[in-house]
């Protein structure tokens, strides 16, 4: 062990040039990661399904993580980007709240200014479940005041034309299966599924979901978590087609922890469904 420590000491302490170079490199990397996070990307998808539907413009996002780290300035910027799209419907796939309601109330954060033709819909993520048992009710109260329709293992027929299903997060071990959610629906109509964590995508394809939108992964945010995420999930970021099912896993518009993204991007997704 002593043999290892001595060479490291000579490189990092005794050799000030090497130490200074490493410090500069690390500073550059973190500055890049910070500004890369701030540079929110617009991802556009054109998706055709086999069922009849009027052209639908969806703006979808996930993982806002509003709280102590991400506040009013970022949220207002995101809302401006969303409203600029003039969407038919806005979908949020969980983790809107980052653990605690208190900082949201303190900053007077609200998503009420989001505008769309059919409204704003969301499912819950794992961060809505973190904390005390009463946190879920507090989260739901906050979202209701923001005029967001939260779907927890429920489906809604929108414009008498397509179904939107919001699946409860995997944190709820008693959540319904996809077949249970589909059972009362007219499956000849298009079906859009919000499911925060993108596990078991074969079930999506097997049950004929037309479009699934998920988040949760953040695509790892920074190395080596990027590579780990790729090993855990069938798709940790991007578009996947399985049979007739179209699946998109977003890297998220917000971030968890430090405000750095390296090898990943903050994004919102504009989907033209027809």
N, C-alpha and C positions, 0 to 999 in steps of 0.2 A: 504493500500500500504506500509506504514511504517513497519507493522508487517512482510511483505514479505521481504523487503530490509534488515532488521536487521539480520534475520537468514542467508541470502545469504552472508552478509558481514562477519559474524562470520565464515562461512565455507570457503569462498574464500580468505579472507584477513587476518583475525585473525588466521585462522588455516593454517599455512604454509605447514604442511605435506600434507593436502588435496590439496592445491593449487599446490604444487610441483608434486604430483602424477598425477593430471589432466594435467599439462603441459607436463610431460613425456609421458603420454598416447597419447595426441594429436600429439606430435612430432613423436612418433612411427607410428601412423596411417598415417600421411602425408608422412613420409619417405617410408612406405610400398606402399602408393598410387602412389608415384613418380616412384619407381622402377617397380611397376606393370604396369604402363603405358609404360615404356621403354621396357618391355618384350613382344615384338610383337609376337602374336601367329599365327601359320599356321593352318587354318581350311580346311579340305579336304572333298569333297562331291563327291559321285558317283551317277549320275542321269541318269536314262533311260527314254527316251521319246518314244512315239508311232510312230513318223515319222522317216523315214530313214535319217541317218546322219553319216558321217564318224566320228570316235572317235575324239573328240575335247577337248583339254586341255585349260581351261580358267583360267586366274588369274584375280580376281576381287577385287576391293577395293573401298572405299568411304571415304569422309570426311578427306582429307589430311590437310586442314586448313593451308596451307602454308602462312607464313607472318612473323609478328613480333615475334610470339611465337614459331613457328615451322620453323626451317631453314634448312640450307644445310646439317648439320650433320645427322639429322633424314632422310631427303629425300634421301641422298646417301645410307644410310643403307637400306631403303625400296627398292630402285632400285636394289641393290645387291641381296636382297631376291627374287625379282620378276625375274630377269634375271637367277638366279640359277634354276628356275623352267623350263626354256626353253619352255615358253607357246606358243600355237598357236595364241592366241589373248589375249589382256589385256583390261579390261573394268573398267571404273571409273565412279561411280554413284554420281557425283556432289560434291560441296563444296571443290573443289581443292584449291581455293583461299580464304583466310580468310579476306574478306572485302576490302583490299587495295593491289594495284599492286606495289606501291613504294618499300616496303621492299623486294619483290621478285627481283626487278631489282637491288637493292643495294647489295644483296647477290649473284647475278648472279645465281639464282635458275633456273633450267631447268629440264624437264622430258624427254628431247631428248634422253637420254642414255638408256631408256627402250627398250628392244629388244623383238620382237615377230614375228611370221610368217606372220600374217595378219594385224598387226598394233595395235595401241592404240586408243580406242574409248571412248568417254565420253558424258554424259549429264550434264546439268547445275543444280546447287543446289540453295538454297535460299541465300547462302552467296555470290554467284556471282552477285546477284541482290542488295545487300546491298551497299548503298553509292549513288553517284551522278548518274543521268541518263546515263552519258557517260561511266560509269564503265563497263557496259556489253561489249561495243566495245573494251575497254582496256583489259578486261579479255579474250575475244575471240582472240585478237591479240597475247597475251601472249601464249595461248594454241596452236594457229596456228604455232607460231615460234618453239614450242616444238614438232611439228609434231604430234599433237593429233587431231584426227578427232572428232569434236564436232557435235553431232546430236541434233538439236532443232526441235522437232516435225517432224522429218524426219526418213526415213528408208533407209537402205542400204543392198543390196544383197551381201553377202560375199562369195567368192569362188564359186559363182553360186549354193550355197548349202543351206544357211540359211539366214534369215533376222535378222538384228539387228536394233531395233527401239530405238531412244533416245527421250524420252518425255521431253518437256520443264517443268521447275519447276512450282509448284502451285503458285509461286509469280506472274506468268503471268496468269492473270484471263482469257485471251483469248486463252490459249493453246488448242490444239486439243484434242478431246476425243479419247479413244482407238479405237472405231469403225471407226472414221474418218481416223486414222492412218493406219488401216488395209485395208481400202476400196480398194486401188489400188494394194494390194499384192496378190500373189499366196499363199493362206493359207494352201496349202498342204505341203509347205516347213516349216521346223522348224522356230519358231519365238522367239527371245530373246528380252526382254524389259528392258531398263534402265529407272528407274523412281525414282528420288531422295527420295521423301517422300512416305512411304508405307501406303497410305490411300486407302480405297475402293478396297480392294483386291478381293471382289466378282466380280468386273468388269473384273479383270484379268482372273479369272476362267471362267466367262460367255463368254468371247470372245476368249477363246482357246489359250491364250498365253502359250507357252511351258515352258519358264523360265523367271522369273522376278528377277532382282537384284536391291535392294534398300539400302539406308543408312539412314542418317539424325538423327536417334534417339539417337545415341551414347549409347544406352541402359541406358541412364540416367547419365552415368559416375560415379556418387557417390550417396549414399543414402542421402535423400529420393527420389531423382530424378529417381532412378531405378524403384521404385514402381509406381511412377506417370506415367512413360513411359509405363509400363505394362498396366495401365488403359486406356491410350490414344489410343494405337495401338493394333490391333488384334494380331500382333506379333512385339515386340520391338527389338527382337534379335533372330536369328536362322532360322531354316528351317520350312517351312509349305507347305503342299500339299493340294490344293483345286481342286477337280475333277482331270483333267489331267494337271493342272498347277503346276509347281514347283516354289516356292518363297523362296528367302533367303534375310533376312534383316540383314545387317552387323552392328556391333557396331562401325565400323570405324577404320581406321588405325591411324589417328591423333586424335586431341582433340581440344576442344574449351575452352578458359579460362585457368585456372590453370592446370598444368601438373600433374593431379592426376586421378587415376582410382581405385575405391573401389567397389568390387562386379561386375565389368565389365572388359573387356579386349580390348586391341588394337589388330587388326587382319587383315590379308589378307586371301582371300579365293581361294582355288584351286578346280576348278570344272571339273570333268571328265564327259563330256556329250556324251552319246551314245544312 
